[in-house]
Amino acid sequence: MSAVKRYLAPMEGITTYVYRNAQAAVYGALDKYFTPFLEPHEKRSFKKRELQEILPENNRGLFVVPQILTNRAEGFLELAASLQDFGYREINLNLGCPSRTVVSKGKGSGFLAFPEELDRFFDAVFSELDKREGGDGRLRISVKTRLGMERPEEFPRLLEIFNQYPLEELIVHPRVQQDYYNNTPDLEQYRLAQRESRAPVCYNGDLFTGDGVEAFLAEFPETERIMLGRGLIRNPGLLAGKMTEQEKRECFRRFHELVLEGYQAWNMGERNVLFKMKELWFYQIREFPGAEKTAKRIKKAQTLGEYEAAVRELL
């Protein structure tokens, strides 16, 4: 698996720069980290939390790709230009978010319901980029997409559109919007992407264990890039190689300390730090079978003292 490029998927509120740095420090840096999405807004300056995510000093040694959520080419280009000013050379377009509030605005996977508009969007974006810097200085655009809104059969038409433009890579989560995270990824559509895409293809979806990753790569040996989200949040050492149970516990303990210290440094108050940590435990607790009682203590903790006592008991 060493030859396969490994990415961390963007997850709103979870894959922050604090999380990215802790994961890389303890388990080794992945090939790419995608930020939770940014949206264009009237003011060109970034909000404080957005700025923290993209500041180079908060992402030293990491290959970070900012992700943009929009259906407006003008907004995409303006925000991309601001990100270029910080030194970013690759931007990812979010065509995968299945949230109803996002989809109702025709953004995320909701944009996939309007292939003609999507085509015009890309035409406008790449036409403008062609007027700007060329060669190695050109901004690279990647896409994270679902198969469509309602039916996997929508994907071939979308793939035709993607193939008209020089995408850096195409990250495919082979579900439709209406699946959310239910049902089974449509691997036949992933095969189609592998076979027909002009851009390099990255797979994303339902890789939760080391054995699962190995089985997937055995079934799809041509896969060169994988993106993990929920599986890696559940087990931040999923891609770190074989470890003993003691090594796993020690690494996780250190990882947890770094994340907790990172959020405490935000000076956002004890309650908000607890919220951020409990959000992670929604996924992480699944790596601790038989820990239901301790999980309840973590969930019910009202102070950091109560929380840390529960975590110490667990570890």
C-alpha positions as CSV (number, residue, x, y, z in Angstrom):
1,M,0.0,0.0,0.0
2,S,3.0,2.3,0.3
3,A,2.8,3.3,-3.4
4,V,-0.8,4.4,-3.0
5,K,-1.3,8.0,-2.2
6,R,-3.4,8.6,1.0
7,Y,-5.6,11.5,1.7
8,L,-7.7,12.8,4.6
9,A,-11.2,13.7,3.6
10,P,-12.6,17.1,4.7
11,M,-15.1,16.8,7.6
12,E,-16.7,20.0,8.8
13,G,-15.7,20.8,12.4
14,I,-13.5,17.7,12.7
15,T,-10.5,17.8,10.3
16,T,-9.2,21.1,11.6
17,Y,-5.6,22.1,11.5
18,V,-5.3,21.0,15.1
19,Y,-6.5,17.5,14.1
20,R,-4.3,17.4,11.0
21,N,-1.2,18.3,12.9
22,A,-1.8,15.8,15.6
23,Q,-2.5,13.0,13.2
24,A,0.7,13.8,11.2
25,A,2.9,14.2,14.3
26,V,1.9,10.8,15.8
27,Y,1.1,8.6,12.8
28,G,3.1,10.2,10.0
29,A,1.9,12.8,7.4
30,L,-0.5,11.7,4.7
31,D,0.0,12.7,1.1
32,K,-2.8,15.3,1.2
33,Y,-5.1,16.9,3.7
34,F,-8.3,18.6,2.4
35,T,-9.8,21.4,4.5
36,P,-13.4,21.6,5.5
37,F,-15.1,23.7,2.8
38,L,-14.8,27.4,2.5
39,E,-17.5,29.5,0.9
40,P,-17.1,32.8,-1.0
41,H,-18.6,35.8,0.8
42,E,-18.9,39.4,0.1
43,K,-15.8,40.4,2.0
44,R,-12.7,39.1,0.5
45,S,-11.0,38.9,3.9
46,F,-11.3,35.5,5.7
47,K,-13.2,35.1,8.9
48,K,-11.0,34.3,11.9
49,R,-11.7,30.6,12.0
50,E,-11.2,30.3,8.2
51,L,-7.9,32.2,8.4
52,Q,-6.6,29.8,11.1
53,E,-7.3,26.8,8.9
54,I,-5.4,28.1,5.9
55,L,-2.5,30.0,7.5
56,P,0.8,28.4,6.3
57,E,2.2,28.5,9.8
58,N,-0.6,26.3,11.0
59,N,0.0,23.7,8.3
60,R,3.8,23.4,8.2
61,G,5.1,20.2,6.6
62,L,1.6,19.2,5.3
63,F,0.3,19.2,1.8
64,V,-3.0,21.0,2.4
65,V,-5.7,21.5,-0.3
66,P,-8.4,24.1,0.5
67,Q,-11.9,23.0,-0.6
68,I,-14.4,25.5,-1.9
69,L,-18.2,25.1,-1.9
70,T,-20.0,27.2,-4.5
71,N,-21.9,27.1,-7.7
72,R,-20.7,30.6,-8.9
73,A,-17.6,30.7,-11.1
74,E,-16.9,34.3,-10.1
75,G,-17.0,33.5,-6.4
76,F,-14.8,30.5,-6.9
77,L,-12.2,32.5,-8.8
78,E,-12.1,35.3,-6.2
79,L,-11.7,32.9,-3.3
80,A,-9.2,30.9,-5.2
81,A,-7.1,34.0,-5.9
82,S,-7.1,34.9,-2.2
83,L,-5.9,31.3,-1.4
84,Q,-3.2,31.7,-4.0
85,D,-2.0,34.7,-2.1
86,F,-1.3,32.4,0.8
87,G,0.8,30.1,-1.4
88,Y,-1.8,27.5,-2.3
89,R,-1.5,26.0,-5.8
90,E,-4.3,23.4,-5.7
91,I,-7.9,24.1,-4.9
92,N,-10.7,21.4,-4.6
93,L,-14.3,22.0,-5.7
94,N,-16.9,20.3,-3.4
95,L,-19.5,18.5,-5.5
96,G,-20.0,15.8,-2.8
97,C,-21.7,17.4,0.2
98,P,-25.2,15.7,0.6
99,S,-26.5,18.1,3.3
100,R,-30.0,19.3,2.5
101,T,-29.2,22.9,3.4
102,V,-26.3,22.8,1.0
103,V,-28.2,20.9,-1.8
104,S,-31.2,23.2,-1.6
105,K,-29.0,26.0,-2.7
106,G,-27.7,24.0,-5.7
107,K,-24.3,23.6,-4.1
108,G,-22.3,20.5,-3.2
109,S,-23.9,17.4,-4.7
110,G,-26.9,19.6,-5.5
111,F,-24.9,21.2,-8.3
112,L,-24.8,17.8,-10.0
113,A,-28.5,18.1,-10.8
114,F,-27.7,20.8,-13.3
115,P,-25.0,19.4,-15.7
116,E,-25.3,22.3,-18.2
117,E,-24.7,24.9,-15.5
118,L,-21.9,22.8,-14.1
119,D,-20.3,22.7,-17.6
120,R,-20.6,26.5,-17.9
121,F,-19.1,26.9,-14.4
122,F,-16.0,24.9,-15.4
123,D,-15.8,26.7,-18.8
124,A,-15.8,30.1,-17.0
125,V,-13.2,29.0,-14.4
126,F,-10.7,27.4,-16.8
127,S,-11.2,30.2,-19.4
128,E,-10.2,32.7,-16.7
129,L,-7.3,30.6,-15.5
130,D,-6.0,30.3,-19.0
131,K,-5.7,34.1,-19.0
132,R,-3.6,34.1,-15.9
133,E,-0.3,32.4,-15.1
134,G,0.7,29.5,-17.3
135,G,3.0,26.5,-16.8
136,D,3.9,25.4,-13.3
137,G,2.4,28.6,-11.8
138,R,-1.0,27.7,-12.9
139,L,-3.6,27.0,-10.3
140,R,-4.6,23.3,-10.2
141,I,-8.2,22.4,-9.8
142,S,-9.4,19.0,-8.4
143,V,-12.9,17.9,-7.8
144,K,-14.6,15.7,-5.2
145,T,-17.9,14.4,-6.5
146,R,-20.7,12.0,-6.0
147,L,-22.4,10.1,-8.8
148,G,-25.4,12.4,-9.1
149,M,-28.5,13.4,-7.2
150,E,-30.8,10.5,-7.6
151,R,-29.4,7.7,-9.8
152,P,-25.9,6.4,-10.5
153,E,-26.8,6.5,-14.2
154,E,-26.3,10.3,-14.0
155,F,-22.6,9.8,-13.6
156,P,-21.6,9.1,-17.2
157,R,-22.9,12.5,-18.3
158,L,-21.0,14.2,-15.4
159,L,-17.9,12.3,-16.3
160,E,-18.2,13.6,-19.9
161,I,-18.2,17.1,-18.5
162,F,-15.2,16.5,-16.2
163,N,-13.3,15.1,-19.1
164,Q,-13.5,18.4,-21.0
165,Y,-11.3,20.2,-18.5
166,P,-7.7,19.7,-17.2
167,L,-8.6,18.6,-13.7
168,E,-5.7,17.8,-11.3
169,E,-7.6,14.8,-10.1
170,L,-11.2,13.4,-9.7
171,I,-12.1,12.2,-6.2
172,V,-15.1,9.9,-6.5
173,H,-17.4,9.0,-3.7
174,P,-19.6,6.4,-5.5
175,R,-23.0,7.3,-3.9
176,V,-25.7,9.7,-5.1
177,Q,-26.9,12.6,-2.9
178,Q,-30.0,10.8,-1.8
179,D,-27.9,8.0,-0.3
180,Y,-26.2,10.3,2.1
181,Y,-24.0,7.7,3.8
182,N,-26.4,4.8,3.5
183,N,-26.6,1.9,1.0
184,T,-23.4,0.5,-0.6
185,P,-21.0,2.5,-2.8
186,D,-21.6,1.7,-6.5
187,L,-18.2,0.2,-7.4
188,E,-19.2,-0.3,-11.0
189,Q,-19.4,3.5,-11.4
190,Y,-16.0,3.7,-9.8
191,R,-14.7,1.2,-12.4
192,L,-16.2,3.5,-15.1
193,A,-14.3,6.4,-13.6
194,Q,-11.1,4.5,-13.5
195,R,-11.5,3.4,-17.1
196,E,-12.8,6.6,-18.7
197,S,-11.6,9.6,-16.6
198,R,-8.9,11.8,-18.2
199,A,-7.9,13.0,-14.8
200,P,-6.3,10.7,-12.2
201,V,-9.0,9.1,-10.0
202,C,-9.1,8.9,-6.2
203,Y,-11.5,6.6,-4.4
204,N,-13.4,7.7,-1.4
205,G,-16.1,5.7,0.6
206,D,-16.6,3.1,3.3
207,L,-12.9,2.2,4.0
208,F,-13.1,1.7,7.7
209,T,-10.4,-0.8,8.6
210,G,-6.9,-1.8,7.5
211,D,-8.2,-5.1,6.2
212,G,-10.9,-3.3,4.4
213,V,-8.4,-1.0,2.7
214,E,-6.2,-4.0,1.7
215,A,-9.3,-5.9,0.3
216,F,-10.4,-2.9,-1.7
217,L,-6.9,-2.4,-3.2
218,A,-6.7,-6.1,-4.1
219,E,-10.1,-5.8,-5.9
220,F,-9.0,-2.6,-7.6
221,P,-5.2,-2.9,-8.1
222,E,-5.1,0.0,-10.5
223,T,-6.1,2.4,-7.7
224,E,-3.3,4.9,-7.0
225,R,-5.1,7.2,-4.6
226,I,-7.5,6.7,-1.7
227,M,-9.2,9.2,0.5
228,L,-10.4,8.2,4.0
229,G,-12.9,10.2,6.2
230,R,-14.9,8.5,8.8
231,G,-12.6,5.4,8.9
232,L,-9.6,7.6,9.7
233,I,-11.5,9.7,12.2
234,R,-12.5,6.5,14.0
235,N,-8.9,5.2,14.0
236,P,-6.3,7.9,13.2
237,G,-3.6,5.2,13.0
238,L,-5.5,3.3,10.3
239,L,-2.9,3.9,7.6
240,A,0.1,3.9,10.0
241,G,1.0,0.2,9.5
242,K,1.1,-2.7,11.9
243,M,1.3,-2.0,15.6
244,T,0.9,-4.0,18.8
245,E,-2.1,-3.2,21.0
246,Q,0.2,-1.5,23.4
247,E,1.6,0.7,20.7
248,K,-1.8,1.5,19.4
249,R,-2.9,2.7,22.9
250,E,0.2,4.7,23.4
251,C,0.0,6.4,20.1
252,F,-3.7,7.1,20.5
253,R,-3.0,8.6,24.0
254,R,-0.4,11.0,22.6
255,F,-2.7,11.9,19.7
256,H,-5.6,12.6,22.0
257,E,-3.3,14.8,24.2
258,L,-2.2,16.9,21.2
259,V,-5.8,17.4,20.0
260,L,-7.0,18.4,23.4
261,E,-4.1,20.7,24.0
262,G,-4.6,22.2,20.5
263,Y,-8.2,23.1,21.2
264,Q,-7.5,24.4,24.7
265,A,-5.1,26.8,23.0
266,W,-7.9,28.3,21.1
267,N,-9.2,29.9,24.3
268,M,-12.8,29.2,23.3
269,G,-13.9,28.1,26.8
270,E,-14.2,24.7,28.4
271,R,-17.7,24.0,27.1
272,N,-16.6,24.4,23.5
273,V,-13.5,22.3,24.0
274,L,-15.7,19.6,25.4
275,F,-18.0,19.8,22.4
276,K,-15.0,19.5,19.9
277,M,-13.6,16.4,21.8
278,K,-17.0,14.7,22.1
279,E,-17.6,15.2,18.4
280,L,-14.5,13.1,17.8
281,W,-15.6,10.4,20.3
282,F,-18.7,9.8,18.3
283,Y,-16.4,8.1,15.8
284,Q,-13.5,7.0,18.0
285,I,-15.4,5.1,20.6
286,R,-16.1,2.4,18.0
287,E,-12.4,1.4,18.3
288,F,-13.1,0.5,22.0
289,P,-15.5,-2.4,22.0
290,G,-17.1,-3.1,25.4
291,A,-16.6,0.5,26.6
292,E,-20.3,1.5,26.6
293,K,-20.2,2.7,30.3
294,T,-17.1,4.8,29.8
295,A,-18.6,6.2,26.5
296,K,-21.6,7.4,28.5
297,R,-19.3,9.1,31.0
298,I,-17.5,10.9,28.2
299,K,-20.8,12.0,26.6
300,K,-22.2,13.2,29.9
301,A,-19.0,15.0,31.1
302,Q,-19.8,18.6,32.0
303,T,-16.2,19.7,32.9
304,L,-12.8,18.9,31.4
305,G,-11.9,17.2,34.7
306,E,-14.8,14.8,34.4
307,Y,-14.0,14.3,30.7
308,E,-10.3,13.6,31.3
309,A,-11.0,11.1,34.1
310,A,-13.3,9.2,31.8
311,V,-10.7,9.1,29.0
312,R,-8.0,8.0,31.4
313,E,-10.2,5.1,32.5
314,L,-10.7,4.1,28.9
315,L,-7.1,4.2,27.9
